[in-house]
Amino acid sequence: MPLLLGGRYIVERPIAQGGFGATFLARDRYTPAMKRCVVKLLQPVGLTSSQMVIAKQMFEREATVLEDLGTHPQIPDLLAYFEVQSGQDEFFYLVQEFVDGFTLEQIVEQHGAIAETDVLEIMQSLLPVLQFIHEKGSIHRDIKPANIMVRKLDQTYFLLDFGAVKQVAGAVQGQKSTGIFTPGYGAPEQMRGDTVFPATDLYAFAVTCLFLLTGKDPDELFDVNYNKWQWDRFVKLSPSFNKVLQKMLETAPSDRYNSAASVIQALSSKIAVTAPAPVKPKHQTSIQVPVPIASPNAINAPSVPKPPSKSPKSQKTPWLLAAPIPTQFIAAFLLGVEAMLLWQVSTTVGIAAIGTPANLIAFAIALLGIILLRVSSVLDNKDLFVFVNLLSFGAVWGGQIFIKTLFQSLPNWIDIAQYCGIAGFSAIAIMAAFRLIFQLLYSFL
């Protein structure tokens, strides 16, 4: 590919590459600041002449649609469309506005699921974009987290990739033109290759929201045995929000909301609005964008800066201090049991067992083995807790049954339970004191 395209766009480096084309970061030398832009190359290889005609028609149609839709502030502008002839090969180019940000897929992959309130913000930001697209007579047909980007500058959400390259892939594989979707996100009518509707995009948008809420891929959320979406085992949502998502995910398009405006109205009427935020454009949200690791699948995010050295301060109470009182009581009592058992083992059986160098070496090897299993993730924290408890109980029980003649001073179980109770209540008091200290400090920060 020439370094200078159309006598205007200077190509800097590739962003992504696939079987039917590639995406590049470029500079527009006709602008004073050499403004950055994204160049999408359609380079069909191995197509027949008839397939090549279809590919060109689809690419031209995307350029026409983007020229119309680019007037929306949350859709990248189409800057140019042209063709380059090189020998017997034809190369088609789209030049679009560059959005410096991260896709929702990148953010979830690197930082986990997104809270319900933030997902509602995303929906309220993007549903008007879908309404705009549908009113223009277009269907996106490939709504997914990788095609939604949040700009670093002002937290604005953008809808990307209107699917010309995917249309070419569908034509080569013999699919209908409407059968354009990403597996897991496509509505049933798309998977059958039938006609698509605005409700088709709403279906894919609902699946996208489930991915954001759970961090799980669609195939983990859809129960094929019951032929229904089941996300309750991964996240608990408010009943009203559940109803909205369920209606967006109905199998028949006629059972879903008929427009994005209907979803906006349902969200406004069923979900309580939080405290008013500072006045800003509707398409701009207050969610702070974390810095994910660079992904080769990021089409419109060529540069990913390194994470800041200092992480922001946590605004949440530590889980141990925020736990309910019954949970704290149970945890404290179990810690008391553990402390008493370990104390009994160390002061009786432990001293006798580790009285010789050979036993001490064997004990050290056993501890190193346990540490190695934990570090290598063969044992997790829960397994380790159960293992240590069983070991403690076994040691005390063995000491009482088999070597009671050597240890006449071993306390009875009733005494151990009493000591555990005292230790447990002491732990509750300590945690309550820490809770009070944390709240006092938090109130001053």
Sequence and secondary structure as in RCSB ss.txt:
>XXXX:A:sequence
MPLLLGGRYIVERPIAQGGFGATFLARDRYTPAMKRCVVKLLQPVGLTSSQMVIAKQMFEREATVLEDLGTHPQI
PDLLAYFEVQSGQDEFFYLVQEFVDGFTLEQIVEQHGAIAETDVLEIMQSLLPVLQFIHEKGSIHRDIKPANIMV
RKLDQTYFLLDFGAVKQVAGAVQGQKSTGIFTPGYGAPEQMRGDTVFPATDLYAFAVTCLFLLTGKDPDELFDVN
YNKWQWDRFVKLSPSFNKVLQKMLETAPSDRYNSAASVIQALSSKIAVTAPAPVKPKHQTSIQVPVPIASPNAIN
APSVPKPPSKSPKSQKTPWLLAAPIPTQFIAAFLLGVEAMLLWQVSTTVGIAAIGTPANLIAFAIALLGIILLRV
SSVLDNKDLFVFVNLLSFGAVWGGQIFIKTLFQSLPNWIDIAQYCGIAGFSAIAIMAAFRLIFQLLYSFL
>XXXX:A:secstr
  SEETTTEEEEEEEEEETTEEEEEEEETTSTT  EEEEEEE   S  HHHHHHHHHHHHHHHHHHHHHTTSTTS
  EEEEEEEEETTEEEEEEEEE   EEEHHHHHHHH    HHHHHHHHHHHHHHHHHHHHTT       GGGEEE
ETTT BEEE    HHHHHHHHHTT  TT    TTTS HHHHTT    HHHHHHHHHHHHHHHHH   HHHHEETT
TTEE  TTT    HHHHHHHHHHT SSGGGS SSHHHHHHHHHHHS   S      TTB           TT SS
        SS     S  HHHHS HHHHHHHHHHHHHHHHHHHHHHHTHHHHHTSSHHHHHHHHHHHHHHHHHHH
TTSS HHHHHHHHHHHHHHHHHHHHHHSTTT TT   HHHHHHHHHHHHHHHHHHHHHHHHHHHHHHHH 
